[in-house]
């Protein structure tokens, strides 16, 4: 057993990580070989989607519109370029630069005769779709237009501005007819990002950088009603059902809402996207809803049950626009990569069902893998605070510092559940319980209070008062206890059921900024501007104050057998034998170490650094076993699965990576 400080030089060329699609392909080949040898099927279709590119451009579209008859598409680009396509043959009809700045919004009229482009150069242009000729420039106050829309009869044009106003324009003269919106609704001068008409054209709904969704009389321009409390962030897109019974809205909060227009009542959310939902569309028969998101996926939902039926996530860029084909059998969507795709979502891609494949060969991503990156999730919009596996290793969880918590399937990566709570008075030093039921955060205004939130009921449950500034909090693994600590070294452990303080830790030497429970909840380890310390909760005795450790500890861990303690400072990681209080092993890294954990078999430790690299190290021999690397993305959290096969990492960008450790 080595105790020496072993410095390792990290290679300039980190070990190449096998790409997920390559690994999945090898898994398919492996299954096919096994099945053929066993006398099973003779071939396995390796395609799982009927997806094709039907048009493209070298420019990057900011906005896209597709005609209702699916014949034409137009795109406005960051560069000011405008593209017209004939989708029947994929040909580019027009590629010009009529705007000197970004084109914010484009629209094709329902009768496919006209197109409109609105740019940051304060131009609004009417186009003839068939000839692609400019008809005229609209005249009047054309500034900061964010959205343009035609009425269902193609005779009215409405625009929404950056400052909350809605304007109606004469399609024959190009002059403004009326202006409404701000300050009647919204009451602040904030952007209008979405406009949608009911099928009969009488109702106009607007949405944007405000939480509510107003409904307007499209003729009198009077505010009829406003829908509240369906979203927690700005609303990107809205659409009425064809019969006018429902209104659907898509939001930055990653949710799609369904509203009953007869009562204004909330009918529920469509949950599954992991980033902003930017575009939604309803099939003409009213059965399905299509959604496109910044998470690079297009999803098809059952309107009645809100159940996700199909998903396309094979496009590596953000979705801009989605529409159903006129026969409802396909979805046509455009992306920031400049391509228009046609997806036959009803196509049965595989020649065999999962029942044809032996059980041991199902769930390719998990049952057959090579060490390296399995998948990368980009669902969080802020720093990932915590990642962890379920006890049965079938699911994994991630929480960010805005208290958004995701539960995902380890086999597919699909989102199972999402929870969030709005904290009115701010978030500071948050933590989330391992059962996803509670969150705790320090009050940034009083500085001496922790608030406990019930995530299932989206409400504040309790408050814990301290006499001095709060510094540290932690939930126990089995969700029985919560620890809170302050600047005066008062660390209390409370029952999650009652909120009553059961233990006040003895002889705390602080201030502490990190604390963890052992897996069996018998011990607590903590550190900060102080030594690493360990308490036995059965006796409330401090059993170790570990000497020779760094001055400022940024992470701690205790081994599964409660025999070893781990501490991190800057570019060093240190391990002590708790019973002896002696340094057992140390390692100096080439970059600042951010997080470190023990493996469950006590043979390895994993640590992540500021550059996004994760190192697997045998702390018995001092040898580096493997390096895991994906982008230059600060590692904020780590966890290892109970069977030791998988590693989970959270990152500053909001990314969550699932890694294969052993084959």
C-alpha positions in Angstrom: 0.0 0.0 0.0 1.4 3.3 -1.1 1.2 6.4 1.1 3.5 8.7 -0.9 2.3 11.8 -2.6 2.1 10.7 -6.2 2.1 13.4 -8.9 0.7 12.4 -12.2 1.2 14.3 -15.5 -2.0 14.4 -17.5 -1.5 13.7 -21.2 -2.0 16.6 -23.6 -4.2 14.2 -25.6 -6.8 12.7 -23.2 -7.9 9.2 -23.9 -10.4 9.1 -26.8 -13.9 8.4 -25.6 -16.0 6.2 -27.8 -19.0 8.2 -29.2 -22.4 7.0 -28.1 -23.6 6.3 -31.6 -20.5 4.3 -32.4 -20.9 2.3 -29.2 -24.6 1.7 -29.9 -23.7 0.5 -33.4 -21.2 -2.0 -32.0 -23.9 -3.2 -29.6 -26.3 -3.8 -32.5 -23.6 -5.6 -34.5 -22.9 -7.8 -31.4 -26.6 -8.7 -31.0 -27.0 -9.5 -34.7 -24.0 -11.8 -34.6 -25.3 -13.6 -31.5 -28.8 -14.0 -32.9 -27.5 -15.3 -36.2 -25.3 -17.9 -34.4 -28.3 -19.0 -32.3 -30.5 -19.4 -35.4 -32.5 -16.3 -34.7 -33.3 -13.5 -37.1 -31.1 -13.0 -40.1 -31.0 -9.2 -40.0 -31.6 -6.3 -37.8 -32.6 -2.9 -39.2 -30.1 -0.4 -37.7 -32.3 2.6 -38.4 -34.8 3.6 -35.8 -36.4 6.6 -37.5 -37.7 7.4 -41.0 -36.1 10.8 -41.1 -34.7 12.7 -44.1 -33.5 16.2 -45.0 -35.8 17.8 -47.6 -34.1 21.2 -47.9 -31.0 23.0 -46.6 -29.0 26.2 -46.6 -25.5 27.2 -45.6 -26.8 30.0 -43.5 -28.0 29.7 -39.9 -31.8 30.3 -39.6 -33.1 32.3 -36.7 -36.8 31.8 -37.7 -38.6 29.4 -40.1 -42.2 29.3 -41.4 -43.7 26.3 -43.3 -46.8 26.7 -45.4 -50.0 24.9 -44.3 -50.0 22.9 -47.5 -46.3 21.9 -46.9 -45.3 23.2 -50.3 -43.1 26.1 -49.3 -40.8 27.1 -46.5 -39.0 30.4 -45.7 -36.3 31.1 -43.3 -34.8 34.3 -41.8 -31.2 34.2 -40.8 -28.9 36.0 -38.3 -27.0 37.4 -41.2 -30.1 39.1 -42.8 -30.4 36.4 -45.5 -33.8 35.2 -46.5 -34.4 31.7 -48.0 -37.4 30.4 -49.9 -37.7 26.6 -50.6 -39.9 24.4 -52.6 -40.4 21.5 -50.3 -41.9 19.3 -53.0 -38.5 18.9 -54.6 -36.1 20.5 -52.0 -35.0 23.2 -54.4 -34.0 26.7 -53.2 -36.3 29.3 -54.8 -34.6 32.4 -53.4 -31.5 33.1 -51.4 -31.0 36.8 -50.9 -30.1 39.4 -48.3 -32.9 41.9 -48.1 -32.2 42.8 -44.5 -29.1 44.4 -43.1 -29.5 42.8 -39.7 -31.0 39.7 -38.1 -34.4 38.6 -39.3 -36.5 38.1 -36.2 -39.7 36.6 -37.6 -41.1 35.2 -40.9 -44.6 34.0 -41.8 -46.3 32.4 -44.7 -50.0 33.2 -45.2 -52.5 30.2 -44.8 -53.4 30.5 -48.5 -49.6 30.2 -49.4 -49.8 33.4 -51.4 -47.8 35.8 -49.2 -44.8 35.8 -47.0 -43.5 38.4 -44.5 -40.1 39.0 -43.1 -39.3 41.3 -40.1 -35.8 42.3 -39.2 -33.7 44.2 -36.6 -33.0 46.7 -39.4 -36.6 48.0 -38.8 -37.8 46.6 -42.1 -41.0 44.6 -42.6 -41.4 43.3 -46.1 -44.3 41.6 -47.9 -43.3 38.9 -50.5 -45.1 37.0 -53.3 -44.5 33.4 -52.5 -44.9 32.0 -56.0 -42.6 34.5 -57.7 -40.4 35.3 -54.6 -40.6 39.0 -55.6 -40.8 41.7 -53.0 -44.3 43.4 -53.1 -43.6 46.4 -50.8 -42.1 47.5 -47.5 -44.6 48.2 -44.7 -44.6 51.9 -43.6 -45.0 53.3 -40.1 -43.4 52.6 -36.8 -41.7 49.4 -37.5 -39.2 48.9 -34.6 -38.1 45.9 -32.6 -40.7 43.5 -34.1 -40.3 40.1 -32.6 -43.2 38.1 -34.1 -45.4 38.3 -37.1 -48.6 36.3 -37.9 -51.4 36.1 -40.5 -55.0 35.7 -39.6 -56.7 32.4 -40.7 -58.3 34.1 -43.7 -54.9 35.6 -44.8 -56.4 39.1 -44.8 -55.0 40.4 -41.5 -51.4 40.8 -40.3 -50.4 41.3 -36.7 -47.0 41.9 -35.1 -45.6 41.8 -31.6 -42.8 44.1 -30.5 -40.0 44.0 -28.0 -41.8 46.5 -25.8 -45.2 44.7 -25.5 -47.2 46.4 -28.2 -49.3 44.5 -30.8 -49.9 46.2 -34.2 -52.5 45.4 -36.9 -51.4 46.1 -40.5 -53.2 46.6 -43.8 -52.0 43.9 -46.3 -53.0 46.1 -49.2 -51.4 49.4 -48.3 -48.7 48.4 -45.8 -50.0 50.9 -43.3 -50.6 50.4 -39.6 -54.4 50.1 -38.7 -54.3 49.8 -34.9 -52.1 49.3 -31.9 -52.9 47.7 -28.5 -51.3 45.5 -25.9 -48.9 47.3 -23.5 -49.8 48.9 -21.0 -53.2 47.1 -20.9 -51.4 43.7 -21.1 -48.7 43.1 -20.3 -48.4 45.9 -17.7 -44.7 46.1 -18.3 -43.0 46.9 -21.6 -41.7 43.4 -22.3 -41.4 41.3 -25.5 -44.2 39.7 -27.3 -42.8 36.4 -28.7 -45.9 34.5 -29.8 -49.1 35.3 -31.6 -51.9 32.8 -32.5 -55.4 33.0 -33.8 -58.4 30.8 -33.1 -59.6 28.9 -36.1 -62.5 31.3 -36.7 -60.1 34.3 -36.4 -62.1 36.1 -33.7 -59.6 35.4 -30.9 -56.0 36.5 -30.8 -53.7 35.2 -28.1 -50.3 36.6 -27.4 -47.4 35.4 -25.2 -43.9 36.4 -24.4 -41.5 37.6 -21.7 -44.3 37.5 -19.1 -46.1 34.7 -17.3 -49.7 35.3 -18.2 -51.4 34.6 -21.6 -53.8 37.4 -22.7 -56.8 36.8 -25.1 -57.8 39.6 -27.4 -60.8 40.4 -29.6 -59.1 40.5 -33.0 -61.6 43.1 -34.3 -62.1 45.5 -31.4 -58.6 44.8 -29.9 -60.2 44.6 -26.4 -58.7 42.4 -23.7 -61.1 39.6 -23.1 -59.3 37.6 -20.5 -55.9 36.4 -19.3 -54.7 33.0 -18.3 -52.4 32.8 -15.3 -50.4 30.2 -13.3 -49.7 27.7 -16.1 -46.0 28.5 -16.5 -43.1 29.6 -14.3 -41.2 31.3 -17.1 -41.7 33.2 -20.4 -44.0 31.6 -22.9 -42.4 31.0 -26.3 -45.3 29.7 -28.5 -49.1 29.3 -28.3 -51.7 27.6 -30.5 -55.4 26.9 -30.4 -56.9 23.5 -31.1 -58.8 23.4 -34.4 -62.2 23.3 -32.6 -61.2 26.2 -30.4 -61.8 24.2 -27.2 -58.2 24.3 -26.0 -55.2 26.6 -25.9 -51.7 25.1 -25.8 -48.6 27.0 -24.7 -44.9 26.2 -24.8 -42.5 27.8 -22.3 -38.9 28.2 -21.3 -39.8 26.2 -18.2 -39.6 23.1 -20.5 -43.3 22.5 -20.2 -46.3 22.6 -22.5 -49.6 23.6 -20.9 -53.2 22.7 -21.9 -56.0 25.2 -21.1 -59.8 24.6 -21.4 -61.0 27.8 -23.2 -64.6 27.4 -21.9 -63.5 27.7 -18.3 -60.0 29.0 -18.4 -59.1 26.0 -16.3 -55.7 24.3 -16.3 -55.9 20.8 -17.9 -52.3 19.7 -17.2 -48.7 19.8 -18.5 -47.0 17.8 -21.2 -43.7 16.9 -19.5 -40.5 15.5 -21.1 -38.5 18.3 -22.7 -35.3 19.3 -20.9 -34.8 22.7 -22.4 -37.0 25.6 -23.7 -39.9 24.4 -25.8 -39.9 26.8 -28.8 -42.5 25.6 -31.2 -45.8 23.6 -31.0 -48.3 22.5 -33.6 -51.6 20.5 -33.6 -52.6 17.9 -36.1 -55.6 18.8 -38.2 -57.6 16.0 -36.6 -56.8 17.3 -33.1 -55.4 14.0 -31.9 -51.7 14.9 -31.6 -49.5 17.8 -30.6 -45.9 18.2 -32.0 -43.3 20.1 -30.1 -39.8 21.2 -30.9 -37.2 22.2 -28.3 -33.8 23.6 -27.7 -32.9 20.1 -26.3 -32.6 19.1 -30.0 -35.7 16.9 -29.9 -39.1 16.8 -31.6 -41.8 15.0 -29.7 -45.4 13.8 -30.5 -48.0 13.8 -27.7 -51.4 12.4 -27.3 -53.6 15.6 -26.8 -56.2 13.8 -24.7 -53.9 11.9 -22.3 -50.8 14.2 -22.6 -48.7 11.1 -23.0 -45.6 11.2 -25.2 -46.0 8.9 -28.1 -43.0 9.4 -30.3 -39.6 11.2 -30.1 -37.0 12.2 -32.6 -33.7 13.1 -31.0 -31.3 12.3 -33.8 -30.7 15.9 -34.9 -27.8 17.6 -33.2 -29.1 21.1 -33.2 -31.9 23.2 -31.7 -35.3 23.0 -33.3 -36.8 26.3 -34.6 -40.2 25.3 -36.1 -42.4 22.2 -36.2 -45.6 21.5 -38.2 -47.7 18.5 -39.1 -48.0 17.4 -42.7 -51.4 18.0 -44.3 -52.2 14.2 -44.0 -51.0 14.2 -40.3 -48.7 11.2 -41.0 -45.4 13.2 -40.9 -43.9 16.2 -39.0 -41.8 18.7 -40.9 -39.4 20.7 -38.8 -36.5 23.2 -39.2 -33.3 23.5 -37.2 -30.6 26.0 -36.5 -28.3 23.9 -38.6 -30.1 25.2 -41.7 -31.9 22.0 -42.6 -35.6 21.2 -43.0 -36.4 17.6 -42.0 -39.4 15.3 -42.8 -40.1 12.7 -40.1 -42.5 9.9 -40.7 -43.2 9.3 -37.1 -45.6 6.4 -37.8 -42.9 4.4 -39.6 -42.0 1.1 -38.0 -38.3 1.3 -38.2 -37.3 -2.2 -36.9 -38.0 -5.4 -38.7 -38.2 -7.1 -35.3 -39.8 -6.1 -32.0 -38.0 -6.1 -28.7 -39.8 -9.4 -27.9 -37.7 -11.0 -30.7 -34.5 -10.1 -28.9 -33.4 -12.2 -26.0 -33.8 -10.4 -22.7 -30.1 -10.2 -22.0 -29.5 -8.2 -25.2 -32.2 -5.5 -24.7 -31.5 -1.9 -23.5 -28.4 -1.6 -25.7 -27.0 1.6 -24.2 -26.7 -0.1 -20.8 -26.5 -3.8 -21.2 -23.8 -3.6 -23.9 -21.3 -0.8 -23.6 -17.7 0.1 -23.5 -16.0 2.3 -20.9 -16.6 6.0 -21.8 -19.4 8.4 -22.4 -22.8 6.8 -22.7 -24.9 9.9 -23.0 -24.9 13.6 -22.2 -28.0 15.5 -21.0 -28.4 19.2 -21.4 -31.6 19.7 -19.4 -30.4 22.1 -16.8 -30.1 25.8 -17.5 -27.9 26.5 -14.5 -25.1 24.8 -12.6 -25.7 21.2 -11.6 -25.7 21.0 -7.8 -26.0 17.3 -7.2 -26.2 14.0 -9.1 -27.1 10.6 -7.8 -28.3 7.1 -8.7 -31.4 5.3 -7.4 -30.8 2.3 -5.0 -31.6 -0.2 -7.8 -29.4 1.6 -10.4 -32.3 1.9 -12.8 -32.7 5.6 -12.6 -30.5 8.7 -12.0 -31.2 12.1 -10.7 -29.8 15.6 -11.1 -30.6 18.9 -9.3 -29.4 22.4 -10.2 -28.9 25.5 -8.1 -32.3 26.9 -9.2 -34.0 23.8 -7.6 -34.9 22.0 -10.8 -34.7 18.2 -10.3 -34.8 15.6 -13.1 -35.4 11.9 -12.8 -34.3 9.8 -15.8 -34.2 6.2 -16.9 -30.7 4.9 -17.0 -31.6 2.6 -19.9 -33.0 5.3 -22.2 -32.1 8.6 -20.7 -35.8 9.6 -21.1 -37.2 12.0 -18.5 -39.4 10.3 -16.0 -40.2 13.1 -13.6 -39.4 16.7 -13.1 -39.8 18.8 -9.9 -39.3 22.4 -9.2 -40.2 24.9 -6.5 -40.3 28.7 -6.9 -38.4 30.4 -4.1 -39.6 33.9 -3.7 -36.9 35.3 -1.5 -34.0 33.9 -3.3 -31.8 30.8 -3.3 -28.5 30.3 -1.4 -26.6 27.2 -0.5 -29.3 24.8 -1.7 -29.5 21.0 -1.3 -32.1 18.5 -2.5 -33.2 15.3 -0.7 -32.3 12.0 -2.4 -36.0 11.0 -2.7 -36.8 14.3 -4.6 -39.4 15.3 -2.0 -37.6 18.2 -0.3 -35.2 21.0 -1.0 -33.5 23.3 1.5 -32.0 26.7 0.9 -30.5 29.5 3.0 -32.4 32.8 3.0 -30.1 35.4 1.4 -31.9 38.2 3.1 -32.0 37.2 6.7 -28.8 35.2 6.3 -29.7 33.2 9.5 -32.6 31.1 8.2 -32.9 27.8 6.3 -36.1 27.1 4.5 -37.3 23.6 3.8 -39.6 23.2 0.7 -41.9 20.3 0.0 -41.3 19.6 -3.7 -44.4 17.4 -4.1 -46.7 20.2 -3.0 -44.6 23.1 -4.2 -44.7 24.9 -0.9 -42.5 25.9 2.0 -42.7 23.3 4.7 -40.6 24.6 7.6 -38.0 27.2 8.5 -34.9 26.5 10.7 -33.5 29.5 12.6 -29.8 30.0 13.5 -28.3 32.9 15.5 -25.5 33.5 13.0 -25.0 33.3 9.2 -25.9 30.0 7.8 -23.2 28.2 5.9 -23.9 24.5 5.3 -26.8 22.0 4.8 -27.0 18.4 3.8 -29.7 15.6 3.6 -29.0 12.1 4.7 -29.0 9.3 2.1 -32.2 7.6 3.4 -33.9 11.0 3.8 -34.3 10.7 7.6 -32.2 13.7 8.6 -31.2 17.1 7.5 -28.1 19.0 8.8 -27.8 22.7 9.0 -24.8 24.7 10.2 -23.8 28.3 10.8 -20.8 30.7 11.2 -20.6 30.1 15.0 -20.0 26.3 14.5 -23.5 25.3 15.6 -24.4 22.2 13.5 -27.9 20.8 14.1 -29.3 17.5 12.8 -33.1 17.5 12.6 -35.7 14.8 11.9 -37.2 15.2 8.5 -40.6 14.0 9.8 -40.9 16.4 12.7 -38.3 19.1 12.2 -37.2 18.6 15.8 -33.4 18.9 16.5 -32.1 15.5 17.6 -28.4 16.2 17.7 -26.2 19.3 18.0 -22.7 18.2 16.9 -20.1 18.4 19.7 -16.7 20.2 19.4 -17.2 21.6 15.9 -14.1 23.5 14.6 -15.2 25.7 11.8 -16.4 27.4 9.8 -17.7 24.5 7.8 -18.8 24.8 4.1 -19.2 21.2 3.2 -20.8 18.2 5.1 -22.0 14.7 4.2 -23.6 11.8 5.9 -22.2 8.3 5.6 -24.3 5.9 3.5 -25.7 4.2 6.6 -26.4 7.5 8.3 -24.2 6.6 11.3 -21.5 9.2 10.7 -21.1 12.8 9.5 -17.9 14.1 7.8 -17.4 17.9 7.3 -14.7 20.4 6.3 -14.1 24.0 5.4 -11.7 26.6 6.7 -10.8 23.9 9.2 -9.6 20.3 9.5 -11.7 17.4 8.1 -13.7 16.2 11.0 -15.8 13.0 11.6 -18.6 12.5 14.1 -20.3 9.2 15.3 -24.0 10.1 15.4 -24.8 7.2 17.7 -22.7 8.8 20.5 -22.5 12.4 19.2 -18.7 12.2 19.6 -16.2 13.6 17.3 -14.0 10.6 16.5 -11.5 12.2 14.2 -9.9 15.6 13.5 -7.6 14.8 10.7 -4.2 16.4 10.9 -2.0 17.2 7.9 -5.0 18.1 5.8 -5.3 21.3 3.7 -6.3 24.7 5.0 -9.5 25.1 2.9 -11.5 21.9 2.2 -13.9 22.1 -0.8 -15.2 18.5 -0.8 -15.3 15.5 1.6 -16.4 11.9 1.4 -16.5 8.9 3.7 -15.9 5.4 2.5 -18.8 2.9 2.4 -17.3 0.9 5.2 -16.7 4.1 7.3 -13.0 3.4 7.6 -11.6 6.1 5.4 -12.1 9.9 5.1 -11.5 12.0 1.9 -10.8 15.7 1.6 -10.1 18.0 -1.4 -8.2 21.2 -1.5 -7.2 23.0 -4.7 -5.2 20.5 -6.8 -4.8 17.9 -4.0 -6.9 15.0 -2.8 -6.2 13.4 0.6 -7.3 10.1 2.2 -7.0 9.3 5.9 -7.5 6.2 8.0 -10.2 7.4 10.4 -9.4 5.1 13.4 -5.7 6.1 13.3 -6.2 9.8 12.3 -3.3 9.4 9.9 -2.8 10.4 6.3 -3.1 7.2 4.2 -2.7 8.5 0.7 -2.4 11.8 -1.2 -2.4 12.8 -4.8 -1.5 16.1 -6.5 -3.2 16.8 -9.8 -2.3 19.2 -12.6 -5.5 21.2 -12.3 -7.8 22.3 -9.5 -9.9 19.4 -8.2 -13.5 20.2 -7.6 -15.2 16.9 -6.5 -14.0 13.5 -5.3 -15.8 10.2 -4.2 -14.9 6.7 -3.2 -16.0 3.7 -5.2 -18.2 1.2 -3.5 -15.6 -1.6 -3.5 -13.0 0.7 -1.7 -10.4 0.1 -4.4 -10.8 3.3 -6.4 -11.6 6.9 -6.1 -12.9 9.3 -8.7 -12.2 13.0 -8.9 -13.2 15.7 -11.3 -11.4 19.0 -12.1 -12.1 22.5 -13.3 -11.3 21.5 -16.9 -14.1 18.8 -17.0 -11.7 15.8 -16.7 -12.6 13.0 -14.4 -9.9 10.6 -13.2 -10.3 7.1 -11.9 -7.4 6.3 -9.5 -6.5 3.2 -7.6 -5.7 4.7 -4.2 -4.1 1.4 -3.0 -1.5 1.4 -5.8 -1.6 5.1 -6.6 -2.1 4.3 -10.4 -4.4 6.2 -12.7 -6.8 3.6 -14.2 -8.8 5.8 -16.6 -9.5 9.4 -17.6 -13.0 10.6 -18.7 -13.3 13.8 -20.6 -16.1 15.7 -22.4 -15.7 19.4 -23.2 -14.0 22.0 -21.0 -16.8 21.9 -18.4 -16.2 22.3 -14.7 -17.2 19.2 -12.7 -19.6 20.1 -9.9 -20.9 16.7 -8.7 -20.0 13.0 -9.0 -21.7 9.7 -8.1 -21.0 6.1 -8.7 -23.7 3.4 -9.2 -24.1 0.8 -6.6 -22.9 -2.0 -8.9 -19.8 0.1 -9.8 -20.6 0.0 -13.6 -21.6 3.6 -14.1 -20.4 7.1 -13.2 -22.5 10.2 -13.2 -21.1 13.7 -13.4 -22.8 17.1 -13.1 -21.2 20.2 -14.6 -21.2 24.0 -14.4 -22.8 24.4 -17.8 -25.9 22.4 -16.7 -24.7 19.2 -18.4 -25.1 15.8 -16.9 -23.0 13.0 -18.2 -23.4 9.2 -17.8 -20.2 7.2 -18.1 -19.5 3.5 -18.4 -16.8 2.5 -16.0 -16.6 -1.3 -16.5 -17.6 -3.6 -19.3 
